[in-house]
Amino acid sequence: MEYETPLKYGHSKENYYEGVVVEVNDCAIAIDVKGRLGYIKVPMRMTISDSEWKVGQTVGFHMSFIEQLGPEINEKYVSNIQTRERRAEEIKSNYHEEVNK
């Protein structure tokens, strides 16, 4: 199946990886990838399972390399991240002020 892609390096080879489930909630599972390759959190709707997800289960998946699509920065995303961090800091500060009264 051929389709248009913005990737410069075409359809790179998918590699097989394994990991261990370290977190399960209603929305996602989190996996520690074996081989000290990091941590990934995946929405439940992107998973396949014949049984209920549980911490400690081994998983396998295919993944290729992530390719940067260009040097441009999405300023809206950056602004939203900064706003969220600022709000979290304000809430934290207000909480500490209330506790220390």
C-alpha positions in Angstrom: 0.0 0.0 0.0 1.5 3.3 -1.1 0.6 6.6 0.6 2.0 10.1 0.8 4.3 10.8 3.7 6.2 13.9 4.8 9.2 11.8 5.9 12.4 12.3 4.0 13.8 8.9 4.7 10.9 6.9 3.4 9.4 4.0 5.2 12.1 3.0 7.5 12.4 -0.6 8.7 10.3 -1.4 11.8 12.2 -3.0 14.6 10.8 -5.4 17.2 11.0 -4.3 20.9 9.9 -5.7 24.2 9.1 -4.1 27.5 7.4 -4.6 30.8 4.1 -2.9 31.9 4.8 -0.6 34.8 1.5 1.3 35.0 -2.1 0.7 34.1 -5.0 3.0 34.3 -8.3 3.6 32.4 -6.7 5.6 29.7 -3.2 4.2 29.1 -0.5 1.7 29.9 3.1 2.6 30.6 6.0 0.4 29.5 9.7 0.3 30.5 11.4 -0.8 27.2 13.9 -3.5 27.7 17.5 -2.8 26.9 17.5 0.5 28.8 15.8 2.2 25.9 13.4 4.2 28.0 9.8 4.6 28.9 6.7 4.9 26.7 3.1 5.6 27.6 0.5 4.4 25.2 -3.3 5.1 25.1 -5.5 2.0 25.7 -7.1 2.5 22.2 -3.7 1.8 20.6 -3.2 -1.5 22.4 -4.2 -5.1 21.6 -4.8 -7.6 24.4 -6.8 -10.8 24.9 -7.0 -10.2 28.7 -6.9 -7.4 31.2 -3.7 -5.4 31.4 -1.6 -5.9 34.6 1.6 -4.4 35.9 4.5 -6.8 35.3 3.2 -8.3 32.0 5.7 -8.5 29.1 4.7 -6.8 25.8 6.1 -6.7 22.3 5.7 -4.0 19.7 7.1 -2.8 16.4 8.5 0.8 16.1 10.7 2.7 13.7 12.7 5.8 14.3 11.1 9.1 15.0 12.0 11.7 12.3 11.8 15.4 12.8 9.7 17.0 10.1 11.4 20.3 10.1 13.1 23.0 12.2 9.9 25.0 12.8 8.6 25.4 16.3 4.8 25.3 17.0 4.6 28.4 19.2 1.0 27.5 20.3 2.2 24.2 21.8 5.2 26.0 23.5 2.8 28.7 24.9 0.4 26.0 26.2 3.2 24.1 27.9 4.5 27.3 29.6 1.0 28.3 30.7 0.4 24.8 32.2 3.7 24.9 34.0 3.0 28.5 35.3 -0.4 27.4 36.6 1.0 24.4 38.3 3.6 26.5 40.0 1.0 29.0 41.1 -1.2 26.2 42.6 1.8 24.7 44.3 2.8 28.2 45.7 -0.8 28.9 46.9 -1.0 25.5 48.6 2.3 26.0 50.5 1.0 29.5 51.6 -2.2 28.0 52.9 -0.4 25.1 54.7 2.1 27.5 56.3 -0.6 29.9 57.8 
